[in-house]
Amino acid sequence: MLVIAHISDLHLDGTARATERAARVRDTLWELPGRVDALLVTGDIADHGAEAEYEEAAALLGLAGGAAPFPVLTCPGNHDDRAAYRKALLGRAAAGGPVNSVHVLDGAAVLMCDSSIPGSDEGALDEETYGWIEETLDGLVDGVPALLALHHPPVALHHPLPDRYRLREPHRLADLLRRRPAIAGLITGHAHTAAATTFAGRPLVVGPGVTWTLRLPWEGEGAADRDAPPGLAYHVLDDEGGLTSHFRVAA
């Protein structure tokens, strides 16, 4: 059984508010009585894509100096800048190509996929990323389940804001899933609302936002509920390949 914590959309911007909310979620996870196998951070880590924002994220999430109690796996979102992300968050040479990474954790693989499009709020998996996913899945030992994590959901969430900027060409991702039974589910962010649905016959889970929560149309006026506490999720991938998700808030 694999247990993965999940946060998204920190939007660190140098303000005390953003820092405090991210630190509350971090403290909740760091102080868990039991250990999770990894933490997924599905994009929009920075608000403006500035190096200083990623330096703060690296310190908050324990990426600087390896201070985190478990692996911290990240992928970019539409507010992130690939070059600054690589340099200041990952400690690598600045470059503009997609930031993809695979992590094998206790018998399962997590593919952190870059769905960002430089200069756009929409999302897409480009040719390089699709090729990387195929090659990575081919390289896994038979029977090892995989989770795909990316920023942009490929489905409508029934709110005009995230639905305007979802993943392009969702049929292409659906085709991949139909050909790849090893993929147990998809984990995304971007919408700032905890949501669960299916896509191409697989579970699809959208993580809540740290910076603010999306107010759904029937919940009142204004998209951003900035008073709601920051959210997080726990995803459990069981030995049968089933994915179960639990949602919490950081008090």
NORBEL-V886316 format. One record per backbone hydrogen bond with DSSP energy under -0.5 kcal/mol. NH is the residue of the N-H (numbers start at 1). CO is the residue of the C=O. Records with the same first field share a line. If there is no record, write none. Layout:
BEGIN
NH=CO / CO
END
This chain:
BEGIN
2=237
4=2 / 235
5=38
6=233
7=40
8=208
9=43
11=44
12=45
19=15
20=16
21=17
22=18
23=19
24=20
25=21
26=22
27=23
28=24
29=25
30=26
31=27
32=29
37=3
38=3
39=71
40=5
41=73
42=7 / 40
43=41 / 75
47=12
48=12
53=50
54=50
55=51
56=52
57=53
58=54
59=55
60=56
61=57
62=59
63=58
64=58
65=63
66=63
67=62 / 64
68=62
71=37
73=39 / 71
75=41
80=77
82=80
85=81
86=82
87=83
88=84
89=84 / 85
90=85
92=86
100=98
101=112
103=110
105=103 / 108
108=105
109=145
110=103
111=109 / 147
112=101 / 110
113=111 / 149
115=76 / 113
117=120 / 122
120=117
123=166
124=115
126=124
130=126
131=127
132=128
133=129
134=130
135=131
136=132
137=133
138=134
139=135
140=137
144=141
145=107 / 143
146=182
147=109
148=185
149=111 / 147
150=187
163=159
164=160 / 161
165=161 / 162
166=163
167=153
168=123
172=169
173=169
174=170
175=171
176=172
177=173
178=174
179=175
180=176 / 177
181=179
183=180
184=146 / 182
185=146
186=203
187=148
188=205
189=151
191=189
193=207
195=206
197=204
199=202
202=199
203=184
204=197
205=186
206=195
207=188 / 205
210=8 / 9
211=9
213=225
214=192
215=223
216=214
219=216
220=216 / 217
225=213 / 223
226=224
228=225
231=209
232=248
233=6
234=246
235=4
236=244
237=2 / 235
238=236 / 242
241=238
244=236 / 242
246=234
248=232
250=230
251=249
END
